[in-house]
Amino acid sequence: SLGSRTDRLLNVDGYDVRVVGVLPPGREFPICTDMLYPLERAEQYESRTAHNYTVIGRLRDGTDVATAKSELSVITRSFQDELGAGTDIGDYFPVDAIVTPLHDNMVGVMRRPLVILFGTSLLLLLVACVNLASTTLARVTDRERELSLRHALGASRGELVRLQLTETGLLVGTGALLAFALAALVLQLVRSTAPGGLTRFDAVSIDATVASFTAALALLTALLAGVWPALLATRRVAGSLRGGARTGAGRESHRAWRVLIGAEFAAALLLLVTSGL
């Protein structure tokens, strides 16, 4: 009802407070909080043993969290000195201060699970890259005579490599577009079934940043899965027309396949162990 007006006075618990800002819907902190106003307006109590409040403050420019915690801890410990060393203050008297950044307080608990999930996703992507590289190597090996003929007709090795990278890029680009569409559908599904209380989950979206990251990842995938097979397949294209280098090229391809299979097995095993943990 206030809209964007920030010049109104509201009566809160008998005190007139001026509206200095209106948060957008869904920005509740702490949970189920309708309004924030300075505690200084409320009646002050002399007791040092009540822990009913979580204080939200803004760090002074140039002050870090560690400095703020150190200063507040000194102030907190000084309360004990005011009462005297021989005073029985009980177990509820504060002896230290805890300063936590607002971002860490709201989403810090999710950082480690998200990092683990991100690492697992990278492992899965690595398995997919190795699979694609193996498939690309098989395709270009079967087309070795075609590539040799192109080379004999004037195509340079760089042009042959670019040809293979273009084909791999089309595969990877198509996969990225399909993955982008699938991610949008999955996000809608997760939103409709996710439990309540997930901080800022409503703000999760597929935006330009996600699109840019996906495009960069697709380009990197194309390079990882396409460069080595293309270089390997075009290494001896000139000799394959004469038939003398096919045996050597075949042995080299088999060695490459063994390396790829070993890398894929290792990544899959690591992925399995990580998921189990």
C-alpha positions as CSV (number, residue, x, y, z in Angstrom):
1,S,0.0,0.0,0.0
2,L,3.0,2.3,0.5
3,G,4.1,1.7,-3.0
4,S,7.4,3.5,-3.6
5,R,6.7,6.3,-1.1
6,T,9.5,6.8,1.4
7,D,8.4,10.1,3.0
8,R,5.5,8.8,5.2
9,L,5.4,8.4,9.0
10,L,4.1,5.2,10.5
11,N,3.1,4.7,14.1
12,V,4.8,1.5,15.4
13,D,4.3,0.5,19.0
14,G,3.5,4.1,19.9
15,Y,6.5,5.6,18.1
16,D,6.5,7.6,14.9
17,V,8.9,6.2,12.4
18,R,9.7,7.5,8.9
19,V,9.7,5.1,6.0
20,V,13.2,5.2,4.4
21,G,12.8,2.3,2.1
22,V,10.4,-0.4,0.8
23,L,11.8,-3.8,0.0
24,P,10.4,-5.7,-3.0
25,P,8.1,-8.7,-2.4
26,G,9.9,-11.9,-1.2
27,R,12.8,-10.1,0.5
28,E,12.0,-11.1,4.0
29,F,14.9,-11.1,6.6
30,P,14.6,-12.4,9.1
31,I,11.9,-14.8,8.1
32,C,8.3,-13.6,8.6
33,T,9.5,-10.0,9.2
34,D,7.1,-7.3,8.0
35,M,9.0,-4.2,9.2
36,L,12.4,-3.2,10.4
37,Y,13.0,-0.1,12.6
38,P,15.7,1.1,14.9
39,L,15.8,-0.6,18.3
40,E,16.9,2.7,20.0
41,R,13.3,3.8,19.9
42,A,12.2,1.0,22.2
43,E,12.6,1.0,26.0
44,Q,16.1,0.1,27.1
45,Y,16.6,-2.6,29.7
46,E,19.5,-2.8,32.2
47,S,19.8,-6.6,32.0
48,R,22.8,-7.9,30.2
49,T,21.5,-11.5,30.1
50,A,18.7,-11.3,27.5
51,H,19.6,-12.5,24.0
52,N,16.3,-11.8,22.3
53,Y,17.6,-9.8,19.3
54,T,19.6,-10.4,16.2
55,V,21.3,-7.0,15.4
56,I,21.5,-6.0,11.8
57,G,24.0,-3.3,11.0
58,R,26.0,-1.8,8.2
59,L,29.7,-1.9,8.3
60,R,31.4,1.5,8.2
61,D,33.2,2.1,4.9
62,G,36.7,0.6,5.1
63,T,35.9,-1.8,8.0
64,D,36.0,-5.5,7.4
65,V,34.1,-8.2,9.3
66,A,37.2,-9.3,11.4
67,T,37.8,-5.7,12.6
68,A,34.1,-5.3,13.5
69,K,34.1,-8.6,15.4
70,S,37.2,-7.6,17.3
71,E,35.8,-4.2,18.3
72,L,32.4,-5.6,19.4
73,S,34.1,-8.4,21.4
74,V,36.1,-5.8,23.3
75,I,32.9,-3.8,24.0
76,T,31.0,-7.0,25.1
77,R,33.8,-8.1,27.5
78,S,33.9,-4.6,29.0
79,F,30.3,-5.1,30.3
80,Q,31.7,-7.7,32.7
81,D,34.3,-5.2,33.9
82,E,31.5,-2.7,34.7
83,L,29.8,-5.2,37.0
84,G,33.0,-6.1,38.7
85,A,35.0,-9.3,38.7
86,G,33.4,-10.7,41.8
87,T,29.8,-10.3,40.6
88,D,28.0,-13.6,39.9
89,I,26.7,-12.9,36.4
90,G,25.6,-16.5,35.6
91,D,26.0,-18.5,32.4
92,Y,23.9,-16.2,30.2
93,F,26.1,-13.2,30.3
94,P,27.7,-12.4,26.9
95,V,31.5,-12.8,26.8
96,D,32.0,-12.4,23.1
97,A,30.4,-11.1,19.9
98,I,29.7,-12.9,16.6
99,V,29.7,-10.9,13.4
100,T,28.4,-12.7,10.3
101,P,28.0,-11.1,6.9
102,L,24.3,-11.0,5.8
103,H,25.0,-13.0,2.7
104,D,26.7,-15.8,4.7
105,N,23.8,-15.8,7.2
106,M,21.2,-16.2,4.5
107,V,22.8,-18.6,2.0
108,G,26.2,-19.6,3.6
109,V,24.8,-23.0,4.6
110,M,24.2,-23.8,1.0
111,R,27.7,-22.9,-0.3
112,R,29.3,-26.3,0.4
113,P,26.5,-28.5,-1.1
114,L,26.4,-26.2,-4.2
115,V,30.2,-26.4,-4.6
116,I,30.0,-30.2,-4.3
117,L,27.2,-30.3,-6.8
118,F,29.1,-28.0,-9.2
119,G,32.2,-30.2,-9.0
120,T,30.1,-33.3,-9.6
121,S,28.6,-31.6,-12.7
122,L,32.1,-30.9,-14.0
123,L,33.0,-34.5,-13.6
124,L,29.9,-35.5,-15.5
125,L,30.8,-33.0,-18.2
126,L,34.3,-34.4,-18.3
127,V,32.9,-37.9,-18.9
128,A,30.7,-36.5,-21.7
129,C,33.8,-34.7,-23.2
130,V,35.8,-37.9,-23.2
131,N,32.9,-39.8,-24.8
132,L,32.6,-37.1,-27.5
133,A,36.3,-37.1,-28.1
134,S,36.3,-40.9,-28.5
135,T,33.4,-40.7,-31.0
136,T,35.1,-37.9,-32.9
137,L,38.3,-39.8,-33.1
138,A,36.4,-42.9,-34.5
139,R,34.7,-40.7,-37.1
140,V,37.8,-38.9,-38.3
141,T,39.7,-42.2,-38.4
142,D,37.0,-43.7,-40.7
143,R,37.3,-40.6,-42.9
144,E,41.1,-40.7,-43.0
145,R,41.3,-41.3,-46.8
146,E,38.8,-38.5,-47.4
147,L,40.9,-36.1,-45.4
148,S,44.0,-37.3,-47.2
149,L,42.3,-36.7,-50.5
150,R,41.3,-33.2,-49.4
151,H,44.9,-32.6,-48.3
152,A,46.2,-33.8,-51.6
153,L,43.9,-31.5,-53.4
154,G,45.3,-28.5,-51.6
155,A,43.7,-28.3,-48.2
156,S,46.1,-27.5,-45.4
157,R,46.3,-29.3,-42.1
158,G,44.8,-26.2,-40.4
159,E,41.8,-26.2,-42.7
160,L,41.2,-29.9,-42.0
161,V,41.4,-29.3,-38.3
162,R,39.0,-26.4,-38.6
163,L,36.6,-28.7,-40.5
164,Q,36.6,-31.2,-37.7
165,L,36.2,-28.5,-35.1
166,T,33.2,-27.1,-37.0
167,E,31.5,-30.4,-37.0
168,T,32.2,-31.0,-33.3
169,G,31.0,-27.4,-32.6
170,L,27.7,-28.1,-34.3
171,L,27.2,-31.2,-32.1
172,V,28.2,-29.4,-29.0
173,G,26.1,-26.3,-29.8
174,T,23.0,-28.4,-30.5
175,G,23.6,-30.2,-27.1
176,A,24.0,-26.8,-25.3
177,L,20.7,-25.5,-26.8
178,L,18.8,-28.7,-25.8
179,A,20.4,-28.6,-22.3
180,F,19.4,-24.9,-21.9
181,A,15.8,-25.8,-22.8
182,L,15.8,-28.8,-20.5
183,A,17.3,-26.7,-17.6
184,A,14.4,-24.2,-17.9
185,L,11.9,-27.1,-17.7
186,V,13.6,-28.7,-14.7
187,L,13.8,-25.3,-12.9
188,Q,10.1,-24.9,-13.2
189,L,9.6,-28.5,-11.9
190,V,11.9,-28.0,-9.0
191,R,10.3,-24.7,-8.0
192,S,6.9,-26.3,-7.9
193,T,8.1,-29.2,-5.7
194,A,10.8,-27.6,-3.6
195,P,10.2,-27.3,0.2
196,G,9.6,-23.9,1.7
197,G,12.3,-22.0,3.6
198,L,15.0,-22.2,0.8
199,T,16.5,-18.7,1.1
200,R,16.3,-16.7,-2.1
201,F,15.2,-19.7,-4.1
202,D,12.6,-17.6,-5.9
203,A,15.4,-15.5,-7.3
204,V,17.1,-18.4,-9.1
205,S,16.6,-18.0,-12.8
206,I,18.1,-18.6,-16.2
207,D,19.3,-15.2,-17.3
208,A,22.0,-13.7,-19.6
209,T,24.7,-14.8,-17.2
210,V,23.7,-18.4,-17.3
211,A,23.4,-18.2,-21.1
212,S,26.9,-16.7,-21.4
213,F,28.3,-19.4,-19.1
214,T,26.6,-22.1,-21.1
215,A,28.0,-20.7,-24.4
216,A,31.5,-20.4,-22.9
217,L,31.3,-24.0,-21.6
218,A,30.1,-25.3,-24.9
219,L,33.0,-23.6,-26.7
220,L,35.4,-25.1,-24.2
221,T,33.8,-28.5,-24.6
222,A,34.1,-28.3,-28.4
223,L,37.8,-27.5,-28.0
224,L,38.5,-30.3,-25.5
225,A,36.6,-32.9,-27.5
226,G,37.7,-31.8,-31.0
227,V,41.2,-30.5,-31.0
228,W,43.1,-33.6,-30.1
229,P,41.2,-36.0,-32.3
230,A,41.4,-33.6,-35.2
231,L,45.2,-33.1,-34.8
232,L,45.7,-36.8,-34.4
233,A,43.7,-37.7,-37.4
234,T,45.3,-35.1,-39.7
235,R,48.8,-35.9,-38.5
236,R,49.6,-38.4,-41.3
237,V,46.9,-37.7,-43.8
238,A,49.5,-37.3,-46.6
239,G,50.9,-40.8,-46.0
240,S,47.6,-42.6,-45.9
241,L,47.0,-42.1,-49.6
242,R,50.2,-44.1,-50.2
243,G,48.9,-46.8,-47.8
244,G,52.2,-46.9,-45.9
245,A,51.2,-45.0,-42.9
246,R,47.9,-46.6,-42.2
247,T,49.3,-49.2,-39.8
248,G,51.2,-46.6,-37.8
249,A,48.2,-44.2,-37.7
250,G,46.0,-47.2,-36.6
251,R,48.4,-48.0,-33.7
252,E,48.4,-44.3,-32.8
253,S,44.6,-44.2,-32.8
254,H,44.3,-47.3,-30.7
255,R,46.7,-45.8,-28.1
256,A,44.6,-42.6,-28.1
257,W,41.4,-44.7,-27.6
258,R,43.0,-46.5,-24.7
259,V,44.0,-43.2,-23.1
260,L,40.4,-41.9,-23.6
261,I,38.8,-45.1,-22.2
262,G,41.1,-44.9,-19.1
263,A,40.4,-41.3,-18.5
264,E,36.6,-41.9,-18.9
265,F,36.8,-44.8,-16.4
266,A,38.7,-42.8,-13.9
267,A,36.3,-39.8,-14.2
268,A,33.3,-42.2,-13.9
269,L,34.8,-43.9,-10.8
270,L,35.5,-40.5,-9.2
271,L,32.0,-39.4,-10.0
272,L,30.6,-42.6,-8.4
273,V,32.6,-42.2,-5.3
274,T,31.8,-38.5,-4.9
275,S,28.1,-39.2,-5.3
276,G,28.3,-42.0,-2.7
277,L,30.0,-39.7,-0.3
